[in-house]
Amino acid sequence: MQPITKTMIIGDILQINRGLIPILLDCGMHCLGCPSSQMESLEDACMVHGINADALVDQLNQYLSEAEA
C-alpha cells in the first residue's frame, strides 16, 4: 500500500482505506463529503483547518502500517 503524502488529494486518500475517515474527522476535517474536499490536497485542507500536515500524515501512515500488520 502506498504511503499517504500531504500532496495527495483527499478523495484519493479516502479510497486507500476507509478507516482513515475517523482520524480526519477527529482532527476537525468534517467536510470530507463536500465535493470541493474531494479535489483538495491534504496539505491545503490542513492549512484551512489549522492542522499540522506533517503530523497528520504521520498519524495516517501509522494507522495504515498497523492495519497491514
Backbone as JSON Lines, residues from 0, in Angstrom:
{"i":0,"aa":"M","n":[0.84,-1.17,0.0],"ca":[0.0,0.0,0.0],"c":[0.89,1.24,0.0]}
{"i":1,"aa":"Q","n":[0.51,2.21,-0.8],"ca":[1.32,3.42,-0.9],"c":[1.15,4.28,0.35]}
{"i":2,"aa":"P","n":[2.22,4.93,0.77],"ca":[2.09,5.81,1.94],"c":[1.34,7.09,1.58]}
{"i":3,"aa":"I","n":[0.7,7.67,2.57],"ca":[0.0,8.93,2.42],"c":[1.03,10.06,2.39]}
{"i":4,"aa":"T","n":[0.82,11.02,1.51],"ca":[1.66,12.23,1.49],"c":[0.74,13.44,1.59]}
{"i":5,"aa":"K","n":[1.3,14.56,1.99],"ca":[0.46,15.75,2.15],"c":[0.03,16.36,0.83]}
{"i":6,"aa":"T","n":[0.63,15.93,-0.26],"ca":[0.22,16.44,-1.57],"c":[-0.9,15.63,-2.2]}
{"i":7,"aa":"M","n":[-1.27,14.52,-1.56],"ca":[-2.33,13.67,-2.09],"c":[-3.69,14.36,-1.95]}
{"i":8,"aa":"I","n":[-4.57,14.05,-2.88],"ca":[-5.94,14.56,-2.88],"c":[-6.75,13.78,-1.84]}
{"i":9,"aa":"I","n":[-7.56,14.49,-1.07],"ca":[-8.35,13.85,-0.02],"c":[-9.21,12.73,-0.57]}
{"i":10,"aa":"G","n":[-9.84,12.95,-1.71],"ca":[-10.66,11.9,-2.31],"c":[-9.86,10.63,-2.56]}
{"i":11,"aa":"D","n":[-8.61,10.76,-2.98],"ca":[-7.75,9.59,-3.21],"c":[-7.37,8.9,-1.89]}
{"i":12,"aa":"I","n":[-7.13,9.71,-0.87],"ca":[-6.78,9.15,0.45],"c":[-7.94,8.32,0.98]}
{"i":13,"aa":"L","n":[-9.15,8.8,0.82],"ca":[-10.32,8.08,1.32],"c":[-10.51,6.75,0.6]}
{"i":14,"aa":"Q","n":[-10.04,6.66,-0.63],"ca":[-10.14,5.41,-1.39],"c":[-9.11,4.37,-0.94]}
{"i":15,"aa":"I","n":[-8.03,4.81,-0.33],"ca":[-6.98,3.88,0.11],"c":[-7.48,3.0,1.25]}
{"i":16,"aa":"N","n":[-8.12,3.65,2.24],"ca":[-8.61,2.88,3.39],"c":[-9.66,3.73,4.09]}
{"i":17,"aa":"R","n":[-10.88,3.21,4.16],"ca":[-11.97,3.97,4.77],"c":[-11.76,4.16,6.28]}
{"i":18,"aa":"G","n":[-10.87,3.39,6.87],"ca":[-10.54,3.54,8.28],"c":[-9.83,4.85,8.6]}
{"i":19,"aa":"L","n":[-9.39,5.55,7.56],"ca":[-8.74,6.85,7.77],"c":[-9.74,7.95,8.06]}
{"i":20,"aa":"I","n":[-11.01,7.72,7.72],"ca":[-12.04,8.74,7.91],"c":[-12.14,9.22,9.35]}
{"i":21,"aa":"P","n":[-12.23,8.32,10.35],"ca":[-12.33,8.81,11.73],"c":[-11.13,9.67,12.17]}
{"i":22,"aa":"I","n":[-9.96,9.36,11.67],"ca":[-8.77,10.16,12.02],"c":[-8.94,11.58,11.49]}
{"i":23,"aa":"L","n":[-9.38,11.69,10.25],"ca":[-9.58,13.01,9.65],"c":[-10.7,13.76,10.36]}
{"i":24,"aa":"L","n":[-11.78,13.08,10.69],"ca":[-12.88,13.72,11.4],"c":[-12.44,14.18,12.79]}
{"i":25,"aa":"D","n":[-11.68,13.35,13.5],"ca":[-11.23,13.69,14.84],"c":[-10.34,14.92,14.89]}
{"i":26,"aa":"C","n":[-9.61,15.17,13.81],"ca":[-8.73,16.34,13.81],"c":[-9.44,17.59,13.32]}
{"i":27,"aa":"G","n":[-10.73,17.48,13.0],"ca":[-11.52,18.66,12.66],"c":[-11.91,18.79,11.2]}
{"i":28,"aa":"M","n":[-11.6,17.8,10.39],"ca":[-11.97,17.85,8.98],"c":[-13.34,17.22,8.8]}
{"i":29,"aa":"H","n":[-14.37,18.0,9.06],"ca":[-15.74,17.49,8.99],"c":[-16.35,17.65,7.61]}
{"i":30,"aa":"C","n":[-15.59,18.12,6.66],"ca":[-16.12,18.38,5.32],"c":[-15.68,17.32,4.31]}
{"i":31,"aa":"L","n":[-15.45,16.11,4.76],"ca":[-14.94,15.06,3.87],"c":[-15.91,14.72,2.75]}
{"i":32,"aa":"G","n":[-17.18,14.94,2.96],"ca":[-18.17,14.65,1.93],"c":[-18.41,15.78,0.96]}
{"i":33,"aa":"C","n":[-17.84,16.95,1.24],"ca":[-18.03,18.1,0.35],"c":[-17.37,17.83,-1.01]}
{"i":34,"aa":"P","n":[-18.03,18.19,-2.09],"ca":[-17.43,17.99,-3.41],"c":[-16.05,18.67,-3.54]}
{"i":35,"aa":"S","n":[-15.89,19.84,-2.95],"ca":[-14.6,20.53,-3.08],"c":[-13.49,19.8,-2.34]}
{"i":36,"aa":"S","n":[-13.82,19.13,-1.23],"ca":[-12.77,18.43,-0.48],"c":[-12.26,17.22,-1.25]}
{"i":37,"aa":"Q","n":[-13.05,16.7,-2.16],"ca":[-12.63,15.54,-2.94],"c":[-11.51,15.89,-3.91]}
{"i":38,"aa":"M","n":[-11.32,17.16,-4.19],"ca":[-10.28,17.59,-5.12],"c":[-9.21,18.45,-4.44]}
{"i":39,"aa":"E","n":[-9.23,18.5,-3.11],"ca":[-8.31,19.33,-2.35],"c":[-7.18,18.46,-1.8]}
{"i":40,"aa":"S","n":[-5.97,18.99,-1.8],"ca":[-4.86,18.22,-1.24],"c":[-4.98,18.21,0.28]}
{"i":41,"aa":"L","n":[-4.38,17.21,0.88],"ca":[-4.37,17.12,2.34],"c":[-3.68,18.34,2.93]}
{"i":42,"aa":"E","n":[-2.62,18.77,2.31],"ca":[-1.88,19.94,2.79],"c":[-2.76,21.19,2.77]}
{"i":43,"aa":"D","n":[-3.51,21.39,1.69],"ca":[-4.4,22.55,1.6],"c":[-5.49,22.49,2.67]}
{"i":44,"aa":"A","n":[-6.07,21.32,2.86],"ca":[-7.11,21.16,3.87],"c":[-6.56,21.42,5.27]}
{"i":45,"aa":"C","n":[-5.35,20.95,5.52],"ca":[-4.72,21.19,6.82],"c":[-4.5,22.68,7.05]}
{"i":46,"aa":"M","n":[-4.09,23.38,6.02],"ca":[-3.85,24.81,6.14],"c":[-5.16,25.53,6.48]}
{"i":47,"aa":"V","n":[-6.24,25.17,5.82],"ca":[-7.54,25.79,6.07],"c":[-8.01,25.53,7.5]}
{"i":48,"aa":"H","n":[-7.74,24.33,8.0],"ca":[-8.22,23.93,9.32],"c":[-7.2,24.17,10.44]}
{"i":49,"aa":"G","n":[-6.05,24.71,10.12],"ca":[-5.04,24.98,11.14],"c":[-4.43,23.73,11.74]}
{"i":50,"aa":"I","n":[-4.22,22.72,10.9],"ca":[-3.7,21.43,11.34],"c":[-2.28,21.26,10.8]}
{"i":51,"aa":"N","n":[-1.41,20.68,11.6],"ca":[-0.04,20.38,11.17],"c":[-0.1,19.22,10.19]}
{"i":52,"aa":"A","n":[0.17,19.48,8.92],"ca":[0.05,18.47,7.87],"c":[1.03,17.32,8.07]}
{"i":53,"aa":"D","n":[2.24,17.62,8.48],"ca":[3.24,16.55,8.67],"c":[2.82,15.6,9.79]}
{"i":54,"aa":"A","n":[2.3,16.15,10.88],"ca":[1.85,15.32,12.0],"c":[0.67,14.45,11.58]}
{"i":55,"aa":"L","n":[-0.24,15.01,10.8],"ca":[-1.4,14.24,10.35],"c":[-0.97,13.13,9.39]}
{"i":56,"aa":"V","n":[-0.06,13.42,8.49],"ca":[0.46,12.4,7.57],"c":[1.07,11.25,8.37]}
{"i":57,"aa":"D","n":[1.84,11.58,9.4],"ca":[2.44,10.54,10.25],"c":[1.36,9.68,10.9]}
{"i":58,"aa":"Q","n":[0.31,10.33,11.4],"ca":[-0.78,9.61,12.05],"c":[-1.51,8.69,11.07]}
{"i":59,"aa":"L","n":[-1.78,9.2,9.88],"ca":[-2.46,8.39,8.86],"c":[-1.61,7.19,8.44]}
{"i":60,"aa":"N","n":[-0.33,7.42,8.23],"ca":[0.55,6.33,7.83],"c":[0.75,5.32,8.96]}
{"i":61,"aa":"Q","n":[0.73,5.78,10.2],"ca":[0.82,4.87,11.34],"c":[-0.39,3.95,11.35]}
{"i":62,"aa":"Y","n":[-1.56,4.52,11.12],"ca":[-2.78,3.7,11.06],"c":[-2.67,2.64,9.97]}
{"i":63,"aa":"L","n":[-2.2,3.06,8.78],"ca":[-2.08,2.12,7.66],"c":[-1.09,1.0,7.98]}
{"i":64,"aa":"S","n":[0.02,1.33,8.62],"ca":[1.01,0.31,8.93],"c":[0.45,-0.69,9.95]}
{"i":65,"aa":"E","n":[-0.35,-0.2,10.9],"ca":[-0.96,-1.09,11.88],"c":[-2.07,-1.92,11.25]}
{"i":66,"aa":"A","n":[-2.78,-1.35,10.29],"ca":[-3.86,-2.08,9.62],"c":[-3.32,-3.22,8.77]}
{"i":67,"aa":"E","n":[-2.11,-3.04,8.23],"ca":[-1.5,-4.07,7.39],"c":[-0.93,-5.21,8.22]}
{"i":68,"aa":"A","n":[-0.6,-4.94,9.46],"ca":[0.05,-5.96,10.33],"c":[-0.9,-7.05,10.75]}
